[in-house]
Amino acid sequence: MLVDGEQVVVGGPAPPGPVASGSGAGGSGTGGGAQAAGPVSLNAATVEQLDTLPGVGPVLAQHIIDYRTQHGGFRSVGELREVNGIGDRRFAELQTRVRP
């Protein structure tokens, strides 16, 4: 069961921390804004999934989605620098946590 404010990542890597049993067929996440253990897909992630990344809130997550919609997706992680609100410092924090 989910309550308001919880996030569920579908098709993404498991969050770090205690391993929850289940193969994704109805298992519940452990909320708390945990960061993803593996790279998040820039071309498939939702606003909620992008919001789990460090320095990315709902507004910046929407900018990322708007960019991918306008440009037909990301061909490389480096394109993230072209998104409004992503500077060198934020890009450095994100580049190993995302994939095209």
N, C-alpha and C positions, 0 to 999 in steps of 0.2 A: 504494500500500500504506500502511496506517495502522499506527502502533505505539501501544502503550498510552500514554495521556495526550494524544494529539493530538485536535483538535476539527475537525469538518467542519460547516460551516454550509450547509444546503440551503435554497435559496429566498431567501437573504439577499443583501445587497450584498457585493461583493468587498472583502476587507480592503485597507487601504492598503499601499503599498509597491510593489515590482516587480510589474508586471502579468504574471500567468501566462496562457499561452495555453490555449485550451479553452473550451467553452461550458457546462461543468458536467456533461458526460456522461462522468464518470469521471476528471476532472482532480483533482489532489491539491492540498490547501491547503498553505500554508507554515508551519503551526503557530506556536508561539511565543506564543500568547495574544494575537494581534493583535486590535485593536478593529475593529469594523465601521465601514465608511466612511459608510454611510447609516443611517437610523433602523431600529431593531429593532422588530418587531411584538410588542407586549405580548400580543396575542391569539393569536399563532401560534408564538412562539419557544419553544424547548426550554430546559431547565435549562442546557445547554451553551452555547447562544446567548446567554442572559441573563448567563451567567458571564463573557462577554467584555466586558461593560460595566464602566466604572470604578466601583469600590466595591461591586460585586455579586459575591458568591461563591456557592457552591452552595446554602448555606442561605437566603440572601436570594432567590436565583433561585427556590427552591422556594416561598417565601412568596408571590412574585409569581404563580406558577402556581396555588397554592392559592386566592389571592384571585380570580383570573379564573374558576376553577372554581366557587367559591361564589357569585359575583355574575354569572355569565353573560357574563363578558368585560369588557373595558375599553371604555367609551364615550368617554373622553377621557384624555389624558395626565395631567391633574390628579388623576384617581382614584388614580394611583400613590402619592400622599401618604397614602392610607388603608391602604397595605400596611404590616404590622408590620416595623419596621426602616428605613423610609424617612422621614427627617426633612427639614427644610428644606434643609440643606446638600447631602445626597445627591440630593434632588429637583432642585436647581439644576444639579447635575452631569449628571443623566440626562435632563432634559426635552427637550433638543434632540437626544438620541441615540435616542429611542424614539418610537413612534407607537402609537395604539390598535390 
